[in-house]
Amino acid sequence: MNQITTLSRAIAIALSSLIAISALSGCGSSDDRKTSATETDDGHDHDDDDDGSTAVTDEIDQGRLFMTAKDDSQAYVYSLAQNKVIQTLPLTGPADAIKTSPNANYAVVMDRTNNTVNFYHSGLEIENHGDHDHPYARDITKMPLQLNYTRPVHFQTFGEQAGLFFDGLGAAGNPIENPVQEAGFALVTDTDIADGKLPYQKLNTNIHGTAEPRGDYVIASQRYQTTGSSLADTLSVFKQHGDHYHISQTFDTKCMGLHGSGSVTDYSVFACSDGVLSVKQTEDTFSAEKITYPISLTNMQCDGASSPARIGSFITNHHHDYVIGTACGQPYHVDPISKNITPIVWTTDSSRRVVSYDFDAHGEHLMLLDDTGKLYILDTEQNYKQTAVLDIFPNGLAEDGVPEFIVNPNTEVVYMIDSSNKQIIEIDPDDGEIESKITLNFTPSQLAWFGIKAEHDDEHSH
């Protein structure tokens, strides 16, 4: 997970709202400016001149930002090449979260009030014209595909796939039997978004859960024993069969209080109340093993918590075969290969807590935002050596939410919302400095980057 979420807040999210299942379609507004293009006799758009071609190339190189305003069902598209909002679109309801599709062509907008998920194409494309490729920069469009399952919450990306988990809705006390609406998961790929149909699997009851995609398989959480809480206690491996899945394996090793997951190389890891359940994939074979928390972790005293400390979220980067998790606002290096969980030394002030964290584009830096609004940048290749500390929010964090790190994979710039000052802060983790600030005439609420990912020589996928 790319944002730290306290366990109590996650449970609260899991216990509300309702569902309706249907398939709807719609289209986006196109009444604002788009990059100039003309229609030619060959049926393709071609730029008027070299300046137009440069403008389109710049648009594709930098990508676009999809953002929403606080308390407003409106989306704004910001061109990083043109340095301005180039389009506005009406949304079907409030955006509780915006994610980027696995290949970054789409913004995925999750509305938990109306139980919908919608997809918006970036308008940036590169078409194969036989002997050459042709770039296009068009208006953003809303795709016909819309999902209508209850409570879309966790969106887990691994390679060119993402697992989108819907929590469902439980009856009073969260009994396992007779939920108001069962949980489920959808497998998201850019290709299937374009085709208008995603594989979906309904589960046995309502669950505040997660789904980790791994090719033809998805490792998803189940709830067979836990009542009172909607957190999962079991993991199952599901194999895809067309538009749905069948259970191929359920692990005997339990993961009580499951919250937090991530995937790297051959492993998917899941945070449990008593340790990290590590699942290894070897072709079509899966095995699970519990990595217990070190005593230094479980002995920590979390603010307002009566139970032992635990990890509640993870971040991943495809350049690494390890993950980072946090417990009580302290970061930990979790290595499923060596089966070690070790603390990361990031500050000499023991009272500070990490509230948001992520890797930069290539996993070279770990970025930690503390509870005072300071950003710590650590070098992952030098045992987390501190390279910079930036006072990103000198007046402290806003009370209406903790900002996420939004990473531009092409330029490697990192964006953070500063809602108090109606701006987006641009950070260069390599130089360890604030690069610039995007001033807006509205209060931003949610943010995502989308476009066409550039190919880098050091890129690889697992």
C-alpha positions in Angstrom: 0.0 0.0 0.0 1.3 3.3 -0.9 -0.2 5.2 2.0 0.0 4.5 5.7 -3.5 3.9 7.1 -4.0 3.3 10.8 -5.7 0.1 11.7 -8.6 1.7 13.5 -9.3 4.0 10.6 -9.3 1.0 8.2 -11.8 -0.9 10.3 -14.1 2.2 10.4 -13.9 2.4 6.6 -14.8 -1.3 6.4 -18.0 -1.0 8.4 -20.2 1.4 6.3 -22.0 1.9 3.0 -24.2 -0.2 0.6 -24.0 -1.8 -2.8 -25.8 -1.9 -6.2 -24.4 -4.0 -9.1 -25.0 -2.8 -12.6 -23.1 -1.8 -15.8 -23.3 1.8 -16.9 -21.6 4.0 -19.5 -20.8 7.7 -19.9 -18.4 10.1 -21.6 -16.3 12.9 -20.3 -16.5 16.7 -20.9 -14.3 17.9 -23.8 -15.1 21.6 -23.7 -11.7 22.7 -22.7 -8.4 23.0 -24.5 -6.6 20.0 -26.0 -3.3 19.9 -27.8 -3.8 21.0 -31.4 -4.1 18.3 -34.1 -5.7 18.3 -37.6 -7.5 15.6 -39.5 -5.9 14.4 -42.7 -7.1 12.3 -45.7 -5.5 9.2 -44.3 -7.9 9.2 -41.4 -5.3 10.0 -38.8 -4.5 13.1 -36.8 -1.2 14.7 -37.7 0.4 17.7 -36.1 0.3 21.0 -38.1 4.1 21.6 -37.8 7.2 20.9 -35.8 6.0 23.1 -33.0 2.9 21.0 -32.7 4.9 17.8 -32.8 7.2 19.1 -30.0 4.1 20.0 -28.0 2.7 16.5 -28.3 6.0 15.0 -27.4 6.4 17.1 -24.4 2.9 16.2 -23.3 3.7 12.5 -23.5 7.1 12.8 -22.0 5.8 14.5 -18.8 2.3 13.0 -18.6 -0.7 14.6 -16.9 -2.2 15.0 -13.4 -5.8 13.9 -12.6 -7.1 15.7 -9.5 -10.3 16.5 -7.7 -11.4 19.4 -5.5 -12.5 19.1 -1.9 -16.3 18.7 -1.5 -16.8 18.8 -5.3 -17.7 16.1 -7.8 -15.5 17.6 -10.4 -12.2 16.4 -11.9 -9.4 18.7 -13.2 -6.7 17.6 -15.7 -3.4 19.4 -15.3 -0.9 19.4 -18.2 2.6 19.2 -16.8 4.0 20.3 -20.2 1.6 23.3 -20.5 1.7 24.1 -16.7 -2.1 24.6 -16.5 -5.4 22.9 -16.1 -6.5 21.9 -19.7 -9.8 20.2 -19.0 -12.5 19.7 -16.4 -14.8 16.7 -16.2 -17.9 16.0 -14.1 -17.7 12.9 -11.9 -20.5 10.6 -11.0 -20.0 11.3 -7.3 -17.3 12.2 -4.8 -13.8 10.6 -5.3 -12.6 8.9 -2.2 -9.5 7.7 -3.9 -7.8 8.0 -7.3 -5.3 5.4 -8.5 -3.3 4.9 -11.6 -3.9 1.8 -13.7 -1.0 -0.7 -14.0 0.3 0.7 -17.3 -0.7 4.2 -16.4 -3.1 4.9 -19.3 -6.0 5.4 -17.0 -7.0 7.2 -13.8 -9.1 4.9 -11.6 -11.7 6.8 -9.6 -13.2 5.1 -6.5 -16.5 6.4 -5.1 -17.5 4.6 -1.9 -20.6 6.7 -1.3 -22.2 5.5 -4.5 -20.2 2.3 -4.8 -18.8 2.9 -8.2 -15.4 2.7 -9.9 -14.9 4.7 -13.1 -11.9 4.9 -15.5 -10.6 7.9 -17.4 -8.2 7.6 -20.3 -5.3 10.1 -20.2 -5.8 11.2 -23.9 -2.1 10.3 -24.6 -1.4 7.6 -27.1 1.3 6.3 -29.4 -0.1 4.5 -32.4 1.9 2.1 -34.6 1.7 3.4 -38.2 3.7 0.6 -39.7 7.1 2.1 -40.4 6.8 4.7 -37.6 4.9 5.5 -34.4 2.7 8.5 -34.1 2.0 10.3 -30.8 -1.3 11.9 -30.0 -2.4 14.2 -27.2 -6.2 14.4 -27.0 -8.9 15.1 -24.5 -9.3 12.9 -21.5 -12.3 10.6 -21.9 -14.5 8.6 -19.5 -14.5 4.9 -20.4 -17.8 3.1 -20.8 -16.7 0.5 -18.2 -18.1 1.2 -14.7 -17.9 -1.2 -11.7 -20.7 -1.2 -9.1 -19.6 -3.4 -6.2 -19.7 -2.3 -2.6 -16.9 -0.4 -0.9 -13.9 -0.3 -3.3 -10.9 0.2 -1.0 -7.5 -1.4 -1.6 -5.9 -1.2 -5.1 -2.7 -3.4 -5.2 -0.5 -3.1 -8.3 2.0 -5.7 -9.3 3.6 -5.5 -12.8 0.9 -5.0 -15.4 -2.0 -6.1 -13.1 -3.8 -4.7 -10.1 -6.1 -6.3 -7.6 -9.1 -4.1 -6.7 -10.8 -5.3 -3.5 -14.4 -4.5 -2.6 -15.1 -4.9 1.1 -18.8 -5.5 0.8 -21.1 -4.7 3.8 -21.7 -6.7 7.0 -24.7 -7.0 9.2 -24.5 -5.7 12.8 -21.5 -7.3 14.6 -20.0 -8.5 11.3 -21.2 -12.2 11.5 -19.8 -14.4 8.8 -23.2 -15.6 7.8 -25.7 -13.5 5.9 -23.8 -10.3 5.1 -25.7 -7.4 3.5 -23.3 -7.7 0.6 -20.3 -10.1 0.1 -16.8 -8.8 -0.6 -15.1 -9.5 -3.9 -12.1 -8.6 -6.1 -11.6 -7.5 -9.7 -8.4 -8.0 -11.7 -7.5 -4.7 -13.4 -5.4 -4.4 -16.5 -5.2 -1.6 -19.0 -6.1 -4.0 -21.8 -9.3 -5.1 -20.1 -10.3 -1.5 -19.2 -10.1 -0.8 -22.9 -12.1 -3.9 -23.7 -14.8 -2.9 -21.2 -14.8 -6.1 -19.0 -12.8 -7.1 -15.9 -12.7 -10.5 -14.3 -14.5 -10.5 -10.9 -14.8 -12.9 -8.0 -17.4 -12.7 -5.2 -16.2 -14.0 -1.8 -18.0 -15.7 1.1 -18.8 -12.7 3.4 -17.9 -9.0 3.9 -14.2 -8.5 4.5 -11.9 -5.5 4.8 -9.4 -7.3 2.6 -6.8 -7.3 -0.1 -6.0 -9.1 -3.4 -2.5 -9.5 -4.8 -2.4 -10.4 -8.5 0.2 -12.8 -9.8 -0.4 -13.7 -13.4 -3.1 -16.3 -13.8 -3.5 -16.2 -10.0 -4.7 -13.9 -7.3 -3.9 -14.3 -3.6 -6.9 -12.9 -1.7 -8.0 -12.6 1.9 -10.9 -14.6 3.3 -12.8 -14.4 6.6 -13.9 -17.7 8.1 -13.4 -17.3 11.9 -13.3 -13.6 12.8 -16.5 -11.8 14.0 -16.9 -8.4 15.4 -14.2 -7.1 13.0 -14.3 -7.3 9.2 -10.6 -8.0 9.0 -9.6 -11.2 7.3 -8.0 -14.3 8.9 -7.2 -16.6 6.0 -5.5 -16.4 2.6 -6.5 -18.4 -0.5 -5.0 -18.7 -4.0 -7.5 -18.2 -6.8 -6.9 -19.2 -10.4 -8.6 -17.4 -13.2 -11.2 -19.1 -15.3 -12.3 -16.6 -17.9 -14.4 -13.8 -16.2 -14.1 -15.3 -12.7 -11.9 -17.3 -10.4 -11.8 -20.7 -8.6 -10.0 -21.4 -5.3 -7.0 -23.6 -6.0 -5.5 -23.5 -2.5 -6.2 -22.2 1.0 -3.3 -21.9 3.4 -3.4 -23.6 6.8 -1.3 -20.9 8.4 -3.7 -18.2 9.6 -3.2 -14.4 9.3 -5.5 -13.0 12.0 -6.3 -9.3 11.7 -4.9 -9.2 8.2 -4.3 -5.6 7.0 -1.6 -4.6 4.6 -0.1 -6.5 1.6 2.4 -6.1 -1.2 4.1 -8.2 -3.9 7.8 -8.4 -5.1 9.6 -10.9 -7.4 8.4 -14.4 -6.2 6.8 -13.2 -3.0 3.6 -11.7 -1.7 3.5 -10.6 1.9 0.6 -10.0 4.2 0.6 -8.2 7.6 -1.0 -10.1 10.4 -1.5 -9.4 14.1 1.3 -11.8 15.0 3.7 -11.4 12.1 4.0 -11.3 8.3 2.7 -14.2 6.3 5.0 -14.6 3.3 3.7 -16.5 0.3 6.2 -17.8 -2.3 5.2 -18.5 -5.9 7.3 -21.1 -7.9 5.5 -21.3 -11.2 2.1 -22.8 -10.3 3.0 -23.8 -6.8 2.5 -21.6 -3.7 3.8 -22.0 -0.2 3.2 -19.9 2.9 5.4 -19.2 6.0 4.9 -16.8 8.9 7.8 -14.3 9.7 7.3 -13.4 13.4 7.7 -9.8 14.5 10.9 -8.9 16.4 10.4 -8.2 20.1 11.6 -4.6 19.5 8.5 -4.1 17.3 5.9 -5.8 19.5 7.1 -4.0 22.6 6.5 -0.6 21.1 3.7 1.4 22.7 1.4 2.8 20.0 -0.7 5.8 20.8 -4.1 4.8 22.1 -3.6 1.1 21.3 -4.1 -1.7 23.8 -2.9 -4.6 21.7 0.7 -5.3 20.7 2.3 -3.3 17.9 2.1 -4.7 14.4 2.7 -3.7 10.8 -0.4 -2.4 9.1 0.7 -1.4 5.5 3.5 -2.0 3.0 5.1 -0.2 0.1 6.9 -1.9 -2.8 9.1 -1.1 -5.8 9.8 -3.4 -8.7 13.5 -2.8 -8.4 13.6 -4.5 -5.0 12.8 -8.0 -3.7 12.0 -6.6 -0.2 9.2 -4.4 1.1 8.9 -1.6 3.7 6.2 -1.6 6.3 5.4 0.6 9.3 4.3 -0.2 12.8 3.4 2.5 15.3 4.7 5.0 12.7 8.1 3.4 12.6 9.5 2.0 9.3 10.7 -1.6 9.0 12.6 -3.4 6.2 10.9 -6.7 5.5 12.9 -9.3 3.5 10.9 -12.4 2.6 14.0 -14.2 1.3 16.1 -13.9 4.5 12.9 -13.9 6.6 14.1 -10.9 8.6 12.2 -7.8 9.8 14.6 -5.0 10.8 13.9 -1.4 11.9 15.1 1.5 9.8 16.9 4.3 11.6 15.5 7.5 10.2 15.5 10.1 13.0 17.0 10.7 16.4 13.7 12.0 17.8 11.9 8.9 19.1 8.6 10.9 19.5 8.3 11.4 15.7 6.0 9.2 13.6 5.9 8.4 9.9 2.4 9.2 8.6 3.0 8.7 4.8 5.8 6.9 2.9 6.8 5.6 -0.5 9.7 4.8 -2.8 10.8 7.2 -5.6 10.4 6.1 -9.2 13.4 3.7 -9.3 13.5 2.7 -5.6 16.7 4.6 -5.0 15.2 6.6 -2.2 12.8 5.9 0.6 10.6 9.0 1.4 9.1 9.4 4.9 6.7 12.2 5.9 6.6 12.6 9.6 3.7 13.9 11.8 5.1 17.5 11.9 5.2 17.8 8.1 8.9 17.1 7.5 10.1 14.9 4.7 13.0 12.6 5.3 14.8 11.2 2.2 16.9 8.1 2.7 19.3 6.4 0.3 18.2 2.7 -0.1 21.5 1.7 -1.6 23.5 3.1 1.4 21.6 1.4 4.3 19.0 4.1 4.4 21.5 6.9 4.9 19.7 10.2 5.2 20.3 12.5 2.2 17.9 15.3 2.9 15.3 16.6 5.3 12.7 19.0 3.8 10.2 21.1 5.7 7.4 20.4 3.3 4.6 21.6 5.5 6.1 24.2 7.8 2.7 25.0 9.4 2.0 21.4 10.1 -0.3 18.9 8.4 -3.8 19.7 7.5 -6.5 18.0 9.6 -8.5 16.7 6.6 -6.1 13.9 5.6 -2.5 12.8 5.2 -1.1 13.5 1.7 0.2 10.6 -0.4 3.4 10.5 -2.5 2.4 10.6 -6.2 5.4 9.5 -8.3 5.9 10.5 -12.0 7.7 7.5 -13.5 8.9 9.5 -16.5 10.4 12.6 -14.9 10.9 11.0 -11.4 9.3 14.1 -9.8 7.2 13.4 -6.7 4.0 15.3 -6.1 2.2 16.0 -2.8 -1.0 17.8 -2.2 -0.9 20.9 0.1 -4.6 21.5 0.5 -4.1 24.3 3.1 -2.4 26.5 0.4 -4.3 25.2 -2.6 -1.2 23.9 -4.3 0.7 20.8 -5.4 4.3 20.5 -4.2 6.8 19.1 -6.6 9.8 17.3 -5.1 13.1 16.1 -6.6 14.2 13.2 -4.4 17.6 12.9 -6.3 18.6 16.5 -5.5 16.7 16.4 -2.2 14.8 19.7 -2.7 11.5 21.2 -3.5 11.5 21.8 -7.3 8.5 24.0 -7.6 4.8 24.4 -6.6 1.7 24.3 -8.7 -0.8 26.9 -7.6 -4.4 26.1 -8.1 -7.7 28.1 -7.7 -9.4 25.3 -5.8 -8.6 23.1 -2.8 -7.2 19.8 -4.1 -8.3 16.6 -2.5 -7.2 13.5 -4.5 -4.4 13.2 -7.1 -2.9 10.7 -9.6 -0.5 10.8 -12.4 -1.4 9.1 -15.7 -0.1 9.0 -19.3 2.4 6.8 -21.1 5.2 5.3 -19.1 8.6 5.9 -20.7 10.9 2.9 -21.1 14.1 3.1 -19.2 17.2 1.0 -19.7 17.2 -0.2 -16.1 13.5 -1.1 -16.1 12.5 -4.7 -15.4 9.4 -6.4 -14.2 8.8 -9.5 -12.2 
